């Protein structure tokens, strides 16, 4: 099979790694422990940006108010939740196909870079990605284009021949804002219509569908 794009960038949580239940569970546990009564329905409306931004958007918390919650979340996630991380169905096959086709790959996540690297290492994927970009790596996190452009510089890629794969408006917006040729949304947290409204050029129900969109024939 021939790849349609010369560079491919992936989101991590809910895109390659089956971490959505872990992230949501840890966020709810932490936010509620700090005295803010939030349920899953409310949380899902705001998920996508880094947690401090979510806390501002969702609860109106200042950066100073959000920081201890964020640090507690990072501690709880790394100690209790991260070790339970597993790949999503189709992730291994898709990454194998792209590596075999000599397509350079990167992860751009709204996790901190160190947390993103630990997750990728836990899944045994370190050698598959040329770089891992976190919310603290570039000047701004997704949906700003800066982390995607930073990743492309490392991949020696160009937006007009690159694809961004993700599952939230932050991913779609980043791909759109960076001028990527392909912006593929995975339906789940957000529905197809919403992902397209946020910049998706294509949508898929899962990674096997993404694989069909990334290869010709």
N, C-alpha and C positions, 0 to 999 in steps of 0.2 A: 504494500500500500504506500502511496505517496502522500506525504503530509501537505496540508494546504497552507501552513504558516511556518515561517522560519524561526520564530521564537514563541514560546507559550509560557504564560505566567498564571499561576494558580493561587487562589485564596486557599486557606488551610482548613479552618473549622467549618464543618458542614459541607465542604466541597470535596476534599480528599480524605479528611479524618472524620470519623464518626464521633464527633465531640459535642454536637449540639445538645444532647441531653445532659452531658457532663457540665458544659459551660452554663447552661440555664440553671441546673441544680445548684451549682456552686454560687452563682450570682444571687439566686433567691435566698440561699442559706446565709450568705454574707450580708446582703442588704437588710434582710429581716433581723439579723443578729445585731445590727446597728440601729434598730428602732424604726426602720422605715417599712411599713407594711405594703409589700408589693407582691402581686400574684403573677403566674406565668402568662396569663392573657395580656396584662399590661406590659410586662417585660418584652414579650415578643414584638410589640409595636415599635420598640426602640432599639432592638438588637441590631448590631452591625458596626457602629463606631466603637472606639475604645471605651472602656467602662466609665472613665471620668466624664466623657462627653455624654454618654447615655444618662448618667446621674444628673447632669445639668439639664438635658432635654426632658427627662422623665420626672424629676423631682425638684428642679430648680436649685440644685446644690452648687455652691461655689467650688472652685478648684481646691481651696483649703478644706472645705467640708468633705469633698469627695476623696481626697488623698488617703486618709486612714482606711476608708472602706476599700479602696483600690488595693492598697498594700495588704490588707487582710485577705482580700480575694485571691491575690497572687499566692500568698502563703498556703491558703486552704487548697487551691487548685493544684499546686505543685505537689503537696504532701499527700492528698487524698484522691483527687480526681484524675490527674494526668496519667498515673500508672495504668488506668483502665482504658486508655485510648486504643482504638482499633481502626483499621482502614475501612472506608466505605466500599460497598460492593462495586467492583469494576475498577478500583483505583490502581491495583497492581498491574492489571492487564493494560490499562491506558498508559501508565508510566513506562512500562516495558516497551510498548509499541512506539512511543515517542523517542525513547532512548535509542531503540533499534533504528529509527529513521534519522538519527543524528540531529534531532531538534533540541536546542539548548533550552533548559527549563529553569524557572525560578519560582519561589514562593513569595508572595507579598501578603502579609497578614496584618490585622490590626491588633494582634498581640504584641507585647514587647518582643524585640528580636531574640533575646535569650530564651524566652518561653517558646517561641516558634522553632528555634533550633533544637531545643530539647524534645519537642513533639516529633519533629522530623527524625531525629536520632532514635527516639523510642520506636518509631515505625520501621526503622532500618532503611531509610531513604536518603541518607546524607549524601551518598555518592551520586544520586540522580539529579540533584539540583546544584547549579553553579553558584547560587546565592539564596539567602533567606533574608528578606527585608521585613522589618517590624515597624510598628507605629512610632518607635523612637529612633529609627534609622535615618529617615529622610526628614526634610523640613516640616512636612505635614503628613498625616495618615490619609488613607482612602476616605472619602472619594476624591481627594486632591490627586492630581496626576503625578506629583513629585516622586512617590515611591515606585511607581511603574516606570517612569523615565530613568530613575536610578538603577533599577533592575535591568532595563534594556541596555544601559551603558555597559554593565558588566557582561551581558550576553552578546554584546556587539550587534544588537538588533535595531530595527527601525519600526516605528508604530504602524506604518502602512503594510508591514508583513508580519505583524504580531497578533496574538490572541490573548484575551484575558478571560479566565474561567472563575465564576464565583456564584454565590447564592443570595446576596443581599444587594440593596440599592447602593451601598458603599462600593461594592465591587463593580457594579454596572456603571456607576457614575465615574469611577476612576478610569475604567476602560474608555468610556466616552470622552472624558476630559483629556485623556492622554492621546486621543486620536487613533486608537487601535482599530485595525481592519476588522477583527472579530471580537465581539463581546458576548460571551455565551453564559446565559443564566440557567442555573439548575433550580427547577421548580421544587418547592418544599416549604421553607420559611416564608417565601413570597410566591405569589401565583404568577403565571406566565404573563398575563396582561400588565401587571405591575412592573415586572422586570423589564419588559419591553418599553414601558413608559419611562423607565429610569436609564435607558441606554442600551439594552440588550439588542444585538443584531439577530440572535438566535436563542432559542430556549430548548432545554432537554429535561426529561423526567429523571435522569440519573447519569452516572458516568458512562455506561455503555452507549447512551445516546450522544453524549459529548464526544466519545471516540469516533462515532460515525460522522460527526460534524467536522472533526479535525483532519479527516483523511478523505482523499478522493477515491471514487469508485466503490 
